[in-house]
């Protein structure tokens, strides 16, 4: 597999500290990585941050890159995906000071759906709702 990896030589040169190789690798891979991150995140600035983080990882991992384990392009793609997923997860987990006000109006109550009152003053559920549901399983009712 190492012979099939077109980026192997560049990655090895980056691992030895060759800045020209790092620039060439970034020039070759940045458009794809940035495009992937932008599609996933929907924000160009955040996609730039992810691309920068991905290439920092390239710089750190290049000296220990083992040919034959995976193609470099596949590894870089996975790193970018994971960075995007981490950001999306953080967005979802941001706490809010107060939960948004959500009023559930429920279905409208009709006169036929109100509970009957017995002679003793106890409220008892109706036998059938006008919608045909069995008592207590009707969603159009609330107990008063």
N, C-alpha and C positions, 0 to 999 in steps of 0.2 A: 504494500500500500504506500510505502514511503516514496517509491519512484513515481507514483501517480499523483502525489501532492504537489501542485504547481507552486505553492507558497513555501515549501520546505526550506529552500535556500535562503529566502528572505528572513524567515523566522529564525533560522540558525545565525544569520548575520546580526539580527536584532539582539539575539541572546548574547552575542559577543560585544554588544555595545555600539554597533555601527549605526550612527544617527541617519546617514543617508538611506540605509535599508529601512529604518523605521519610517522615514518620510515616504519612501516608495510604498511601503505596506499600507500606510494610512491613506495615501492617494488612491491606491487600488481598492481598498475595502470600505472606505468611509461612505461613499454614496449608498451602497447597499445597506450598511449598518444603520445609517441615519434614516433611510427610507423605512426600514423595518420598524425602528423605534417610533418614528412619527406616525406610522399607520396604527400601531398598537396604543400609543399614548394620546394621539390627537393634538399634540402640542409640540411645535417646532423647537422651542427653547428647552423643554424637558428632554426631547429627543437628542439635542446636542449634548446635554449633560450625560445621558446614557451612553452615547457614542464615546465621549471622553472617558467615562469610567471603563468602558469595554477596552479601549486602547491602553489605558493604564494597566489593566490586567494582562494585556498582551505583553507589555513591557516587563512586567514582573514575572510572568510565566515563561517567557521566551528562553531564558537560560536553562530551564529544566524541561523544555519541550522534548518529548520522546517520540521520534518518528515511528509510524506504524500503529500507534494507539488509535488515532483518529485523524481525519483530514483537518488541517488548520481551519479551513473555511467553515466546516461543520461545528468545530469547537467554538469559534468566534460567534457564529449564529446562535448557538445555545447560550453562551454567556450573555449576549444581548437580550435574548428572550427572558432569561432569568432576571436580569436587571429591570426590564420593563415590568415583569410580573411583580417584583418587589415594590416598585413604585405604585402600581395599580392597587396592590394590597394595602399600602400605606394610605392611599387616598380613601379607600373604603373604611379603614379603621380610625380615621380622624374623629375624635369625639366632638360633639357639639355641646354648647353650653346648655341649651334646652332643646328638647325634642320639638320638631315642628308641630304646630297645631293642626291636628287632623280631626275633623268632625265627621263621624259616621252617621249619616242621617238615617240609615236603615230603610227598609221598605215603609211606605206610608201605612198608617193604621187606618182601618176602616171600622165603621160601626159594627159590622158583623164579626170582627176579629177581637172585640173586647171581651174580657172574661165576664161571666154571669155571676151575680151575687145571690147567694142562697137566702132563705128566709131568716136564717140565724145570723146573717151578716158576714159569713165566711165567703171569701172569694174562691171560686172553683173554676178550673179550666173548662173551656168549651169542649164539646165532643168532637167536633170537626171544624176546621177552618174553611172559609169559603173557597180556598184554593184546593181543597181536597186533602190536605195533609192531616195526619193523625194529630191528636192533641199533644202538646208539649214538644212536638218535633217541628212545629210550624215556625218558620223564620220571621214571619210578619208580626209576631207577638212579643210583647214584653209585659212582665207582671208589674202592676201598679202597686 
